[in-house]
Amino acid sequence: MNPPPSPLDPTPDEIRRWGRAAIDHAAEYLGSIRDCSLYPDTDAASIRSRLSQDLPHDGIGFDRTLETFREVIGPLSRQNAHPRMFGYVQAPGLAIAAIADLLASTLNANLTAWRSAPAAVEVERITLDWLKEIIGFDRSAGGVLVSGGSMANFSALAAARQTKAPADFAERGASSLTRAVCLYASSQAHHSISKAAAILGIGRKFVRQIQVDSNYRIDPVDLRKQIERDRAAGHLPVCVVASAGTVVTGAIDPLAEIAEIAREFDLWMHVDACYGGFARLAPSARSLFDGIAQADSVALDPHKWLYLPVSCGCILYRDPAAARATFGYAADYTRMIAEEADEAFAFWDYGPELSRRFRALALWMTLQSVGLNAFADAIEHNIVCAQHLEQLVQASEDFEMMTPARLSIFCFRYLPPALKARRPGEPVEQEIDRFNEQLLVALQRDGSSYLSNGDLRGRFVLRGCAINYRTTKRDMEILLEDLRRVATHISTVT
Ligand SMILES: Cc1ncc(COP(=O)(O)O)c(C=O)c1O
């Protein structure tokens, strides 16, 4: 006898009806994104009060569940697709990628190895080849899509440690090391570098902070000095991390010079290009990335400046053998039997994960259907928007840039007239810091534009990153209008 129909297995007609309802919602939502409030006026308790917290032994059905998404989850979220979402490095997502994610989950391919997902693995390999070409790597390089930049940086540093430390870390662990292993990164490097060093047993203390110049780029003289000092102290320098687009200011380290130093001292060179890497597509920024192809590894985040929805990061290794020595490991139950080289390929040799979702589909489908030129245009326009903001600030009486706009990042602050009249002097600087802190919080709550913050040489800065293909020059003007409007409600007496 057949079991009764299960709610886990809807009929094709039900699937069609659910899909239409969800897609109708997605279309309406994206169609009106410009008009919605960017940030909800809510708190944790009121969100929880609108979501049932009882373990649902009996389901309430798809329609009511979708209604909860439409009425509660969607509206009580930060609207990352909004054209004035300038906080952090937050991409808007793409409609095509959202549809691709639906198809990827429907197929439910598990991209461990070729034999488990033949066509899906080929799609990811082709997509990785495209990313290599964008960055200037040969197709012989290796790589894998990962959850994001933090995982990409972690994977790169694991490969660096395995390759450049004399002890076989993968086999014998840190106990076989007699010397401290040192990494070099600027004070502006993303915190995922130090976090990876802590997890990998290198230790945060041995991530040497290299000084930066006035443009927040690594100072090669200090880099060389610190490597020599560590060598003289009997430590083991293994890796230098350059940033191609730092998270706070968008600075690109002098990649070619750093590559030369890495060669001279036999260091692994890793480039964190998670934010900036795809700006190599923009004609105005391309030359800033000269030297990136000399790196041993490059971390990229398609879920940043290729606008994809999270989570889609990527790590590329110039020499795939280095990745295999780090991550390759065959248990009896995963061993390949009688496969040709191409079909014996396994992604588990290139990163920490075994089961992996079909991330590549969203990226492949978007690039295949839209084409790279549309991305190059959108990225260039984001850079133009950041420059427009800079010009507006420079022409104003009440704002000032805190460092020149780089790529699509801008750091600036508001100068309340009452405090501006009293400049310069340290106590006033602190009051301006406090005013801007309050201004940031008030702007975020206001919901028309969204910025995040940074600290530059001890000063609080309003920081924005234009990383949305919907953003226009007019949005940059509205951002300043919003700040001025919100500032009138903040007292200068602190
Ligand atoms: C330069 C840089 N590297 C790494 C990361 C970490 O990326 P993810 O959030 O995808 O882990 C970020 C995040 O903003 C970043 O800007």
Ligand as a Chemical Component Dictionary entry (heavy atoms), coordinates in Angstrom:
data_LIG
# 
_chem_comp.id                   LIG 
_chem_comp.type                 NON-POLYMER 
_chem_comp.pdbx_formal_charge   0 
_chem_comp.three_letter_code    LIG 
# 
loop_
_chem_comp_atom.comp_id 
_chem_comp_atom.atom_id 
_chem_comp_atom.alt_atom_id 
_chem_comp_atom.type_symbol 
_chem_comp_atom.charge 
_chem_comp_atom.model_Cartn_x 
_chem_comp_atom.model_Cartn_y 
_chem_comp_atom.model_Cartn_z 
_chem_comp_atom.pdbx_ordinal 
LIG C1 C1 C 0 38.814 43.490 2.187 1  
LIG C2 C2 C 0 37.917 42.451 2.800 2  
LIG N1 N1 N 0 38.390 41.219 3.027 3  
LIG C3 C3 C 0 37.636 40.254 3.580 4  
LIG C4 C4 C 0 36.331 40.496 3.941 5  
LIG C5 C5 C 0 35.510 39.403 4.554 6  
LIG O1 O1 O 0 34.552 38.959 3.649 7  
LIG P1 P1 P 0 33.293 38.079 4.089 8  
LIG O2 O2 O 0 32.391 39.002 4.838 9  
LIG O3 O3 O 0 32.724 37.622 2.794 10 
LIG O4 O4 O 0 33.776 36.959 4.947 11 
LIG C6 C6 C 0 35.793 41.775 3.735 12 
LIG C7 C7 C 0 34.420 42.091 4.140 13 
LIG O5 O5 O 0 33.948 43.186 4.026 14 
LIG C8 C8 C 0 36.608 42.777 3.132 15 
LIG O6 O6 O 0 36.142 44.015 2.877 16 
# 
loop_
_chem_comp_bond.comp_id 
_chem_comp_bond.atom_id_1 
_chem_comp_bond.atom_id_2 
_chem_comp_bond.value_order 
_chem_comp_bond.pdbx_ordinal 
LIG C1 C2 SING 1  
LIG C2 N1 SING 2  
LIG C2 C8 DOUB 3  
LIG N1 C3 DOUB 4  
LIG C3 C4 SING 5  
LIG C4 C5 SING 6  
LIG C4 C6 DOUB 7  
LIG C5 O1 SING 8  
LIG O1 P1 SING 9  
LIG P1 O2 DOUB 10 
LIG P1 O3 SING 11 
LIG P1 O4 SING 12 
LIG C6 C7 SING 13 
LIG C6 C8 SING 14 
LIG C7 O5 DOUB 15 
LIG C8 O6 SING 16 
# 
